[in-house]
Every structure is written in C-alpha cells, then in structure tokens.
Amino acid sequence: MQGRRCAALRTPPAARPAAHGPPPPASHPHSPFLVIPFLIIGLGAGVLSGLFGIGGGIVIVPALLFFAKYQPQMATGTSLGALLLPVGALGAWQYWKAGDLEWRASLLIAIGLFFGAYVGARVAQQLPAPVLKKAFAVFLVLVAIQLWRK
C-alpha cells in the first residue's frame, strides 16, 4: 500500500486525469524539449522581477501559455509553484542594501498575497480556459493603459 501511494505521488500531473484535460505531450514538465525554455522563462522573469517587481502573472504565465502550450490554470499554478521558493530574496536584498525596501509594507503585501492567491486560484479553477485567457488579456491592457496615462 505504501509503495502504491508513493508511486501515485510521483506520477507527473500530465499522466493523471485532470479536470481541464491533459496538456499536450510536448508540454510535459520533464520533456527534454522544455528544460531550456523553462530555464529561460525563469531567468527572464527573474530579471524583470528584479527590474520592475514583476514576474509570475506578467511574464511566466504568458510564457507558459505561448511556449509550453499550457492551459491558463496550469500556467498559473505552475507560476505560483515556482514562486513558492524565496525567489525574490536576492533581488530584495539588493534593494534593501540601497535603502529601497520597506519591510513592513512587504510583509503586509505578502499576507494579502497569501490569502488572495487562494481566492484567485479557487475562482480560476471554476472558469473555462478561454474566459480566463480573455480576462487575463483585459487585465494586462488595463494595467498598460494606467501605466501609459501616469
């Protein structure tokens, strides 16, 4: 029993039935064709995160949608999984050394992110993939308009 349970935990998500259907074979996370693109996506998101404080929703999710052909829910979940580690620690340290980091605000934002990510994930799991893609595109356009205007 223990062996079967462990084997089930090791089964890659693409091999398990999913509510949104399995991703295409080329998008399997262990595909040798995607190792380098995943590393490049992470590097690009890291650089942009260090430059602009962005990464997950603005860089990683679209890259996974376009290059890995993930569904929006899989792209968002994968992005959040990548962000679980203290990926911003070195970038935050550089800003802290320059006196450009407000820890209290960062911690409060982190608390909001913690609960907000849960709510957002629950909502995203209920939406059809095309609706989620369109909502994300509208969000990006609205952010771009606001940045352009100010």
C-alpha atoms as one frame of an Amber mdcrd trajectory, in Angstrom:
protein
   0.000   0.000   0.000   2.740   2.429   0.954   4.568   1.789  -2.346   1.437
   2.453  -4.383   0.682   5.679  -2.540   4.244   6.950  -3.055   4.107   5.989
  -6.719   0.862   7.938  -7.088   2.506  10.978  -5.551   5.369  10.698  -8.016
   3.053  10.417 -11.005   3.514  13.576 -13.057   0.381  15.746 -13.310   0.285
  15.242 -17.088  -0.108  11.483 -16.580  -3.028  11.892 -14.167  -6.516  12.741
 -15.342  -7.174  16.456 -14.989 -10.394  18.445 -14.935  -9.139  20.523 -17.858
  -7.670  17.652 -19.867  -4.043  16.606 -20.101  -1.583  19.063 -21.611  -0.024
  18.230 -24.967   2.907  15.778 -24.718   5.491  18.460 -25.576   4.404  20.463
 -22.527   5.179  17.704 -20.039   7.433  19.361 -17.449  10.083  16.650 -17.822
  10.195  16.905 -21.608  13.805  17.479 -22.701  12.473  19.996 -25.215  11.182
  22.258 -22.439  14.042  22.199 -19.927  15.899  25.069 -21.606  12.732  27.114
 -22.335  11.622  26.713 -18.695  15.040  27.901 -17.525  14.899  30.859 -19.932
  11.361  31.743 -18.777  12.569  31.680 -15.166  15.662  33.739 -15.944  13.642
  36.312 -17.889  11.050  36.531 -15.123  13.798  36.883 -12.545  15.479  39.737
 -14.427  12.170  41.519 -14.990  11.207  40.914 -11.373  14.442  42.500 -10.250
  13.928  45.419 -12.630  10.214  46.060 -12.215   8.988  43.888  -9.333   7.037
  41.593 -11.688   7.347  38.002 -12.739   4.566  35.493 -12.247   1.447  36.876
 -13.862   3.089  39.234 -16.312   5.971  37.083 -17.574   5.776  33.443 -16.515
   2.083  32.814 -17.194   2.102  34.229 -20.750   5.367  32.408 -21.498   3.848
  29.114 -20.341   0.711  29.796 -22.375   2.643  30.563 -25.565   5.739  28.348
 -25.395   4.626  25.379 -23.305   1.035  25.461 -24.625  -0.355  25.203 -21.074
  -3.966  25.946 -20.250  -4.349  29.116 -18.123  -4.983  27.204 -14.913  -1.883
  25.030 -15.414   0.232  28.085 -16.300  -0.940  29.999 -13.229  -0.482  27.035
 -10.905   2.994  26.354 -12.304   3.915  30.028 -11.895   2.738  30.034  -8.270
   4.664  26.814  -7.665   7.843  28.459  -8.962   7.242  31.440  -6.684   6.915
  29.290  -3.548  10.637  29.413  -3.008  12.190  32.684  -1.836  12.867  33.697
  -5.441  12.768  37.395  -4.677  15.210  37.160  -1.769  18.356  38.138  -3.663
  16.597  40.917  -5.552  15.025  42.233  -2.336  18.427  42.142  -0.669  19.861
  44.377  -3.396  17.024  46.858  -2.944  17.404  46.685   0.864  21.129  47.453
   0.591  20.249  50.560  -1.444  17.608  51.593   1.117  14.754  50.924  -1.300
  12.759  48.271   0.539  10.000  48.875   3.069   9.794  45.631   5.085   6.510
  46.400   6.858   4.744  47.062   3.564   6.339  43.958   2.033   5.115  41.755
   4.878   1.592  43.178   4.712   1.521  42.686   0.948   2.760  39.103   1.461
  -0.119  38.420   3.849  -2.554  39.772   1.259  -0.885  37.696  -1.452  -1.147
  34.590   0.700  -4.920  34.827   1.046  -5.529  36.497  -2.316  -3.738  33.730
  -4.197  -6.011  31.189  -2.529  -9.176  33.088  -3.514  -7.896  33.747  -7.037
  -6.965  30.100  -7.506 -10.411  28.967  -6.365 -12.088  31.344  -8.843  -9.702
  30.415 -11.704 -10.445  26.718 -11.265 -14.132  27.421 -11.916 -13.619  29.413
 -15.130 -13.345  27.919 -18.616  -9.842  28.337 -20.104 -10.948  30.743 -22.894
 -12.685  33.030 -20.370  -9.599  33.056 -18.142  -7.322  33.869 -21.105  -9.537
  36.769 -22.132  -9.803  38.086 -18.570  -6.022  37.995 -18.269  -5.631  39.890
 -21.559  -8.096  42.562 -20.379  -6.161  42.862 -17.117  -2.860  43.384 -18.976
  -4.394  46.016 -21.266  -5.898  47.919 -18.321  -2.555  47.885 -16.490  -0.771
  49.090 -19.629  -3.270  51.937 -20.088  -2.874  53.038 -16.479   0.915  52.996
 -16.739   0.829  54.915 -20.014  -1.504  57.607 -18.634   0.507  58.319 -15.479
